[in-house]
Amino acid sequence: MVTKNFEKISDEKKEQIITKGIEIFSKFSFVEARTDLITHEAGISKGLLFYYFGNKKNFYLYLFKHTVDLLTQDLEYEGIYDNFYEIIFYMMDMKYNLITKYPDETKFLNMVSKETHKEVSKDIRNILSIYHKKSKEKSSKIILSAVKKLKLRQDIDTQKIIESLSLYIDAIVMKYLHLYQDKPMELFDNFHEFKKDVKEYLDLMIYGIVIE
C-alpha cells in the first residue's frame, strides 16, 4: 500500500515519480525494471521509494491502479447524436482519445496484461477484473443509448441486445489487439480501417445475413 508519506509530497513531485515509473514499466517487465533505474529516472533515492511505497511491488501496483483510472475516465455519453453508429463510434473515439492522450500508460497496460511473475500476477488479475467491470458498465450505458436509436422488434429483450453487442464489439477489438499485439499503438494509426471493419461486422449482426 501507498503510505501517507507519498500523499504529503508536492503534486509536482508525485507526478514526476508516477510518470517516470510508468515510463519504465511500459518498457520493462516487473522483474526487468530495476529499482535503481526507477529511482534514478524519478530523481529520488531507493530509501525514499521504499519510504513512500514500502517495496517495488506496491509501487508497481499503485501505478497500475493509477493507469486503470486514467484509461476509464470520461467514458460517458452526453446524448448528442441521433444515429446508432454515431453513438457507437463516439464511444470508440473516446477510448481512442484516452489512449492517444496517455501512450505510456497504454503501453504499460499492455505490458501488465502479459505479466506472469507470481509476485504480482494474482494482484494484476484482481485489478484487471475491476478495470474490465468498470469499463463494461460505462460502455453498456453508451450502447443502450445507441440501441434506443434502432427500431427493434417488440419481442426483443433490450438487455440481451446490449450484452450481445458488447460481446460482439469486444470480439472485434480482441481480433485487432491480437493482430497488433507486438505494436499496439499501430492499431490507432489504422483506426479508420478499424472502425470501417466494426461497422461491417455490426451490419451483419443487426441486419442479418439471410433473405426471408
C-alpha positions in Angstrom: 0.0 0.0 0.0 1.0 3.6 -0.5 1.9 5.3 2.7 0.6 8.7 3.8 4.2 9.9 3.3 3.7 9.8 -0.5 0.5 11.8 -0.3 2.2 14.5 1.6 4.7 15.4 -1.0 4.0 18.1 -3.7 1.8 17.3 -6.7 4.7 18.1 -9.0 7.0 15.6 -7.3 4.2 12.9 -7.2 3.6 13.4 -10.9 7.3 13.1 -11.7 7.6 9.8 -9.7 4.4 8.4 -11.3 5.3 9.5 -14.8 8.8 8.0 -14.7 7.6 4.9 -13.1 5.0 4.3 -15.8 7.5 5.1 -18.5 10.0 2.5 -17.2 7.3 -0.2 -16.6 6.0 0.4 -20.1 9.3 -0.8 -21.4 10.3 -3.5 -18.9 8.6 -6.3 -17.1 8.1 -6.2 -13.4 11.3 -8.2 -12.8 13.4 -6.5 -15.6 12.6 -3.0 -14.3 15.5 -2.4 -11.8 14.8 -0.4 -8.7 17.9 1.7 -9.2 16.8 2.7 -12.7 13.4 3.7 -11.4 14.8 5.8 -8.7 17.4 7.4 -10.9 14.8 8.4 -13.5 12.4 9.6 -10.9 15.1 11.6 -9.2 14.8 10.0 -5.8 16.8 7.6 -3.7 15.9 3.9 -3.1 15.3 4.8 0.5 12.6 7.3 -0.4 10.9 4.9 -2.9 10.6 2.4 -0.1 9.6 5.1 2.4 6.7 6.1 0.1 5.6 2.7 -1.1 7.2 0.0 1.1 8.5 -2.0 -1.8 8.8 -2.3 -5.6 5.6 -4.4 -5.8 3.5 -1.8 -4.1 4.8 0.9 -6.4 4.1 -1.3 -9.5 0.5 -2.0 -8.4 0.0 1.7 -7.4 1.0 2.7 -10.9 -1.3 0.0 -12.4 -4.3 1.2 -10.5 -3.5 4.8 -11.4 -3.3 3.8 -15.1 -6.7 1.9 -14.9 -8.3 5.0 -13.5 -6.9 7.2 -16.3 -7.9 4.9 -19.1 -11.5 4.5 -17.8 -12.2 8.2 -17.1 -14.6 10.2 -19.2 -16.3 7.2 -20.8 -19.7 8.9 -20.6 -22.2 9.8 -23.3 -23.9 13.2 -23.3 -26.7 12.4 -25.7 -25.6 14.5 -28.7 -26.2 12.0 -31.5 -29.3 10.6 -33.2 -27.7 7.7 -35.1 -26.8 4.2 -33.8 -23.4 4.2 -35.4 -22.6 7.8 -34.5 -23.0 6.8 -30.8 -21.0 3.6 -31.1 -18.1 5.4 -32.8 -18.4 8.2 -30.3 -17.7 5.6 -27.6 -14.7 4.2 -29.6 -13.4 7.7 -30.3 -13.5 8.5 -26.6 -11.4 5.4 -25.9 -9.1 6.3 -28.8 -8.6 9.8 -27.4 -7.7 8.5 -23.9 -5.2 6.0 -25.4 -3.6 8.6 -27.6 -3.5 11.1 -24.7 -1.8 8.5 -22.5 0.5 6.5 -24.7 2.9 5.3 -22.0 0.0 4.3 -19.8 -1.4 2.3 -22.7 1.9 0.6 -23.3 2.2 -0.1 -19.6 -1.3 -1.7 -19.5 -0.3 -3.9 -22.4 2.9 -4.9 -20.6 0.9 -5.7 -17.4 -1.6 -7.8 -19.3 1.3 -10.1 -20.3 3.0 -10.1 -16.9 3.2 -13.6 -15.4 5.6 -13.2 -12.4 4.0 -14.9 -9.4 4.7 -12.0 -7.1 2.2 -9.7 -8.9 0.1 -12.0 -11.2 -2.7 -12.5 -8.7 -3.0 -8.8 -7.9 -2.9 -8.0 -11.6 -5.9 -10.3 -12.3 -7.9 -8.7 -9.5 -7.2 -5.2 -10.7 -7.9 -6.2 -14.3 -11.2 -7.6 -13.2 -12.2 -4.3 -11.7 -10.9 -2.5 -14.8 -13.0 -4.7 -17.1 -16.1 -4.4 -14.9 -15.8 -0.6 -14.7 -15.2 -0.3 -18.5 -18.1 -2.7 -19.3 -20.5 -0.8 -17.1 -19.7 2.5 -18.8 -19.7 1.0 -22.3 -23.1 -0.7 -21.7 -24.7 2.6 -20.8 -23.5 4.1 -24.1 -24.5 1.0 -26.1 -28.0 1.3 -24.5 -28.2 4.9 -25.8 -27.3 3.6 -29.3 -29.7 0.7 -29.2 -32.6 3.1 -28.4 -32.0 4.7 -31.8 -32.8 1.3 -33.6 -36.3 0.2 -34.5 -36.3 -3.1 -32.6 -38.9 -5.9 -32.8 -41.4 -5.8 -30.0 -40.3 -9.2 -28.7 -36.6 -8.3 -28.4 -35.0 -8.2 -24.9 -33.1 -4.9 -24.9 -30.7 -6.2 -22.2 -29.8 -9.2 -24.3 -29.2 -6.9 -27.3 -26.8 -4.8 -25.2 -25.0 -7.8 -24.0 -24.8 -9.3 -27.5 -23.4 -6.1 -28.9 -20.9 -5.8 -26.1 -19.6 -9.3 -26.7 -19.6 -8.7 -30.5 -17.7 -5.4 -30.2 -15.2 -6.9 -27.7 -14.6 -9.9 -30.0 -13.8 -7.5 -32.9 -11.5 -5.4 -30.6 -9.7 -8.6 -29.5 -9.2 -9.6 -33.1 -7.4 -6.3 -33.7 -5.5 -6.4 -30.4 -4.2 -9.8 -31.4 -3.1 -8.5 -34.8 -1.3 -5.6 -33.3 -0.2 -7.3 -30.0 3.5 -6.6 -30.6 2.9 -3.0 -31.7 -0.4 -1.9 -30.1 -0.1 1.8 -30.9 -0.1 1.0 -34.6 -3.7 0.0 -34.2 -4.5 3.6 -33.8 -2.6 4.6 -36.9 -5.2 2.5 -38.7 -8.1 3.5 -36.6 -10.3 4.5 -39.6 -10.0 1.0 -41.1 -10.7 -0.5 -37.7 -14.0 1.5 -37.4 -14.9 0.5 -41.0 -14.5 -3.1 -40.1 -16.5 -2.7 -37.0 -19.4 -1.2 -39.0 -19.3 -4.1 -41.5 -19.5 -6.7 -38.7 -22.3 -4.8 -36.8 -24.2 -4.5 -40.1 -24.2 -8.3 -40.4 -25.4 -8.7 -36.8 -28.1 -6.0 -37.0 -29.5 -6.5 -40.5 -28.8 -10.3 -40.8 -27.3 -12.5 -43.5 -30.4 -14.2 -44.9 -33.3 -13.2 -47.1 -36.7 -14.1 -45.8 
